[in-house]
Amino acid sequence: MGADGARDRLSVGRHRSGIMNWLDQIESELNRGREAERIGNEGRARTAARRAVGIAVTEYQQDPRGGRWYGRDVMRQLKGIAEDQSLPVDVRKAATRLQTRISQDFLSPSRQPLADALVIINFIRRELTS
């Protein structure tokens, strides 16, 4: 039993470091997005928000507690989340805003892309840590 217990602790330790890794990656993208917003670069902020969501969704898809597949790239992932009726409405709406392309006038339905990203990321974080 000692050897099995040790193996279980090592496995949990690896998983925890993996969680920290993806959360750190998300925070790095969100920081890039905050800096882009600060200097008025909305396109770069939206891209960073989407990348942060992509990191979270990829982790969600790989974790047995996630159990859903939305796609390999962030735009397919956002589309899948937007269409998944089993998810909370606020998560679906945030995904819809983030996945919608800007208009010819360079306007985006996601006026606050980092806030939209956080709606999705926080939902995934709760799902994976509950």
C-alpha positions in Angstrom: 0.0 0.0 0.0 2.9 2.4 0.7 4.2 2.2 -2.9 0.7 2.7 -4.4 0.1 5.6 -2.0 3.4 7.2 -3.0 2.5 6.8 -6.6 -0.9 8.5 -6.1 0.7 11.4 -4.3 3.2 11.9 -7.2 0.3 11.7 -9.7 -1.6 14.3 -7.8 1.5 16.5 -7.5 2.0 16.4 -11.3 -1.6 17.2 -11.9 -1.4 20.2 -9.5 1.7 21.5 -11.2 -0.1 21.1 -14.5 -3.0 23.1 -13.2 -0.7 25.9 -12.1 1.0 25.8 -15.5 -2.2 26.4 -17.5 -3.5 29.0 -15.0 -0.1 30.8 -15.2 -0.4 30.7 -19.0 -3.9 32.2 -18.8 -2.8 34.9 -16.5 0.1 35.8 -18.8 -2.3 36.2 -21.8 -4.7 38.2 -19.6 -1.9 40.5 -18.6 -1.0 41.0 -22.3 -4.6 41.8 -22.9 -4.7 44.3 -20.1 -1.6 46.0 -21.4 -3.1 46.1 -24.9 -6.3 47.7 -23.5 -4.2 50.2 -21.6 -2.5 51.5 -24.8 -5.8 51.4 -26.8 -5.1 48.3 -28.9 -8.5 46.6 -28.8 -7.6 44.0 -31.5 -4.6 42.8 -29.5 -6.7 42.7 -26.3 -9.4 40.6 -28.1 -6.7 38.2 -29.4 -5.2 37.8 -25.9 -8.6 37.2 -24.5 -9.3 34.5 -27.1 -5.9 32.9 -26.5 -6.5 32.8 -22.7 -9.9 31.1 -23.3 -8.2 28.6 -25.7 -5.8 27.6 -23.0 -8.6 27.0 -20.5 -10.8 25.1 -23.0 -7.9 22.9 -24.1 -7.3 22.0 -20.5 -11.0 21.4 -20.0 -11.1 19.1 -23.0 -8.2 17.0 -21.7 -9.5 16.7 -18.2 -11.9 13.8 -17.4 -14.1 16.2 -15.5 -14.5 18.3 -18.6 -15.6 15.5 -20.9 -16.5 17.7 -23.8 -14.8 18.3 -27.1 -15.2 21.7 -28.8 -12.3 21.7 -31.2 -8.6 22.2 -31.6 -8.5 25.9 -32.3 -10.0 28.7 -30.2 -12.5 29.9 -32.8 -14.1 26.4 -33.0 -13.9 26.1 -29.3 -15.8 29.4 -28.8 -18.4 28.4 -31.4 -18.9 25.0 -29.7 -19.3 26.7 -26.3 -21.7 29.2 -27.7 -23.9 26.4 -29.1 -23.7 24.1 -26.0 -27.1 24.4 -24.4 -25.9 22.5 -21.3 -23.6 25.4 -20.4 -24.8 28.5 -18.4 -26.3 31.3 -20.5 -23.6 33.8 -19.4 -20.8 31.5 -20.6 -22.6 30.9 -23.9 -23.2 34.6 -24.5 -19.5 35.5 -23.6 -18.4 32.8 -26.1 -20.7 34.2 -28.8 -19.4 37.7 -28.3 -15.7 36.6 -28.4 -16.1 34.4 -31.5 -17.9 37.0 -33.6 -15.6 38.7 -36.1 -15.3 42.5 -36.1 -17.5 44.4 -38.5 -16.3 46.3 -41.6 -16.2 49.4 -39.3 -13.8 47.5 -37.0 -16.4 47.2 -34.3 -16.7 44.1 -32.1 -19.7 42.8 -30.2 -17.3 42.0 -27.4 -16.9 45.5 -25.9 -15.0 43.9 -23.0 -13.2 40.9 -24.3 -11.1 40.3 -21.2 -14.3 40.3 -19.0 -15.9 37.9 -21.5 -12.9 35.6 -21.4 -13.0 35.6 -17.6 -16.6 34.5 -17.6 -15.6 31.4 -19.6 -12.3 30.8 -17.8 -13.8 31.1 -14.3 -16.5 28.6 -15.3 -13.9 26.1 -16.4 -11.8 26.7 -13.4 -14.8 26.0 -11.1 -15.6 22.8 -13.1 -12.0 21.5 -12.9 -11.4 22.3 -9.2 -14.8 21.2 -7.8 
